Amino acid sequence: MSASVRNILYQVVAGVIVLAVAWYLVGNTLDNLARQNIATGFGYLDLEAAFGISEHMIDYAPTDDYARALLVGILNTVKVAVIGILLATLLGLVVGIMRLSPNWLLARLAAVYIHAFRNVPVLLQLVFWAAFIRASFPSPREVGQEGAAIFLTNRGIYFPWPELGDAGAATLVGLAVGLLGWFFLRRWALARQMTTGRSFPHLWAGLGLALAFTVLGWLLGGAHLVLDMPALAGFNFRGGARMTPEFAAVLFGLTIYTSAFIAEVVRSGIQAVPRGQWEAAESLGLRRGQMMRLIILPQAMRVIVPPLTNQYLNLTKNSSLAVAVGYPDLVSISNTTMNQTGQAIEAISIFMAIYLALSILTSVFMNWFNARMALVER
């Protein structure tokens, strides 16, 4: 028997063994559930949930089914993950650059920040922020209202929120058109700089373009704008927008914890750029900010992006710890579903599949971005 045939035979035998073990485990599980009179399947998703959710991005009532309750949990998880990734990236970038600053105080402060938050378990940080918010901020009735627009209370952070009415859709369309114009303006500015050597302030021009189209869309939509202000009514504030203590604790904890790791990724990426690139930039008379933005960071990104992807994935998966502080994320709502229906395997399978899908989407996007940043041989 040849080596290739023998290898194929070994793989077939291994595959048969794996399938047999899986078949036994599934069959044994179904038999045990049947003996306990526990129905299997996902039909329970159509049943009435009969429990409230304190925070939801879409309309939800206890009379809705379990499928809608799970959708609320998914959206809450995605909201924390997306906002946390954006804030952690910005904060990590700043702290990572500070870590290499020639200013002794800035560099030491960045080092203390990184070592302090990176070496404390993220779960403890979430619990700390939740306790800090509830203990440090006053109750709504103890907050003075004279001349204030933002209120920090132990029931949440209340702030004004614009209501655009019928002009909302047109405003969003204008914003989308402005951002698209900014994208093409940036491409033109970079191509022009590569051919002529002359720079164009595409950042400020793009911001102005996006703002102009947004205002234009708002005007064409009817120019409706009402600022909904929070006001004390009874024992709590009404109106405006609210950031709950649970969401704030999860967001602050995940952002600060992940930003400490991102700062070290940024530092290592910058240090991977050859010293000659710094010297060449200095010989051109560029300021340190220009050197970092135009020469160093674009090259460092090729080293930064792969480990940065891991940090994004970690932040998304660490959001499952939000259940410890009472934030109604996917895991929290799934736990409630399991307790009410007994469908533990199905509920766990659903949120495992959701986290897998979020991780795959993040990896696909970051791999695409990494390919865009890679050096192209000529």
Secondary structure, 3 states (H helix, E strand, C coil): CCHHHHHHHHHHHHHHHHHHHHHHHHHHHHHHHHHCCCCCCCHHHHCECCCCCCCCCCCCCCCCEHHHHHHHHHHHHHHHHHHHHHHHHHHHHHHHHHHCCCCHHHHHHHHHHHHHHHCCCHHHHHHHHHHHHHHHCCCHHHCCCCCCCCEEECCEEEECEEECCCHHHHHHHHHHHHHHHHHHHHHHHHHHHHHHCCCCCHHHHHHHHHHHHHHHHHHHCCCCCEEECCEEECCEEECCEEECHHHHHHHHHHHHHHHHHHHHHHHHHHHCCCHHHHHHHHHCCCCHHHHHHHHHHHHHHHHHHHHHHHHHHHHHHHHHHHHHHCCCCHHHHHHHHHHHHCCHHHHHHHHHHHHHHHHHHHHHHHHHHHHHHCCCCC
